[in-house]
Amino acid sequence: MTKPPYQPIACGLHETYQLAAMRQAVVDLSWRTDEDLLQRTRVVVEDVFTEAQAEYLRVKTQAGDRYVIRLDRIVEARWADTGQPLLG
């Protein structure tokens, strides 16, 4: 399956992901996998980085699984402690 071209996200939202990474924040995250399946889980945000002209979030689940998620594939992100959406 060919990935669609990366669609940049709003700068404010990108900065919020960076803040979450700096704080190692716990976030309830929903995203679409490469197979276009909806994945939902609580994660610790570890890093935001750019690679091959796309931006990614590196996260770890409570079970220790790690994922690298392209930012434009994220459907919803909420602060786990308040339930409030991450807004840019």
KARAGI-V611118 format. One record per residue. N is the residue number from 1. PSI is psi in whole degrees, 0 to 359 (999 if undefined). NEAR is the number of other ideal C-beta (glycine too) atoms within 10 Angstrom. D_LAST is the distance of its C-alpha to the last C-alpha in Angstrom with 2 decimals. Layout:
n->{N | N}
psi->{PSI | PSI}
near->{NEAR | NEAR}
d_last->{D_LAST | D_LAST}
//
This chain:
n->{1 | 2 | 3 | 4 | 5 | 6 | 7 | 8 | 9 | 10 | 11 | 12 | 13 | 14 | 15 | 16 | 17 | 18 | 19 | 20 | 21 | 22 | 23 | 24 | 25 | 26 | 27 | 28 | 29 | 30 | 31 | 32 | 33 | 34 | 35 | 36 | 37 | 38 | 39 | 40 | 41 | 42 | 43 | 44 | 45 | 46 | 47 | 48 | 49 | 50 | 51 | 52 | 53 | 54 | 55 | 56 | 57 | 58 | 59 | 60 | 61 | 62 | 63 | 64 | 65 | 66 | 67 | 68 | 69 | 70 | 71 | 72 | 73 | 74 | 75 | 76 | 77 | 78 | 79 | 80 | 81 | 82 | 83 | 84 | 85 | 86 | 87 | 88}
psi->{129 | 131 | 139 | 158 | 148 | 135 | 110 | 146 | 168 | 141 | 320 | 321 | 320 | 316 | 324 | 320 | 321 | 318 | 316 | 321 | 318 | 324 | 353 | 46 | 151 | 128 | 141 | 116 | 138 | 133 | 164 | 129 | 174 | 335 | 7 | 27 | 143 | 125 | 134 | 131 | 161 | 131 | 161 | 127 | 120 | 324 | 154 | 131 | 164 | 137 | 135 | 46 | 29 | 158 | 143 | 157 | 129 | 125 | 162 | 135 | 169 | 333 | 354 | 0 | 142 | 143 | 149 | 120 | 127 | 132 | 327 | 358 | 354 | 127 | 318 | 143 | 129 | 142 | 128 | 327 | 332 | 340 | 1 | 143 | 149 | 124 | 147 | 999}
near->{6 | 5 | 10 | 9 | 8 | 16 | 10 | 11 | 16 | 10 | 9 | 10 | 16 | 17 | 12 | 22 | 23 | 14 | 13 | 23 | 18 | 11 | 10 | 11 | 19 | 16 | 22 | 17 | 24 | 14 | 22 | 15 | 11 | 10 | 7 | 8 | 8 | 10 | 14 | 10 | 15 | 14 | 24 | 18 | 24 | 17 | 14 | 19 | 12 | 11 | 9 | 6 | 8 | 16 | 17 | 20 | 26 | 16 | 23 | 14 | 13 | 10 | 7 | 6 | 10 | 11 | 17 | 12 | 19 | 19 | 20 | 17 | 20 | 18 | 11 | 13 | 24 | 15 | 15 | 15 | 10 | 7 | 8 | 9 | 12 | 20 | 9 | 11}
d_last->{30.56 | 28.83 | 25.08 | 23.43 | 21.97 | 18.48 | 15.85 | 13.07 | 9.46 | 6.81 | 6.92 | 3.60 | 3.50 | 6.97 | 6.96 | 5.97 | 8.77 | 10.83 | 10.79 | 11.85 | 14.47 | 15.74 | 16.29 | 17.66 | 15.74 | 17.10 | 14.91 | 16.29 | 15.51 | 16.81 | 17.38 | 20.09 | 22.76 | 24.67 | 27.19 | 24.60 | 25.10 | 22.45 | 22.03 | 20.70 | 21.01 | 19.91 | 19.10 | 18.66 | 16.06 | 18.35 | 16.96 | 14.70 | 17.06 | 18.15 | 21.46 | 23.40 | 20.78 | 18.16 | 15.40 | 16.05 | 15.31 | 18.51 | 19.00 | 22.09 | 23.32 | 25.47 | 28.45 | 27.72 | 26.78 | 24.37 | 22.22 | 20.51 | 17.98 | 16.78 | 13.01 | 13.83 | 16.12 | 13.70 | 14.18 | 12.54 | 11.31 | 12.13 | 13.03 | 16.79 | 17.99 | 16.46 | 15.65 | 12.38 | 9.63 | 6.82 | 3.75 | 0.00}
//
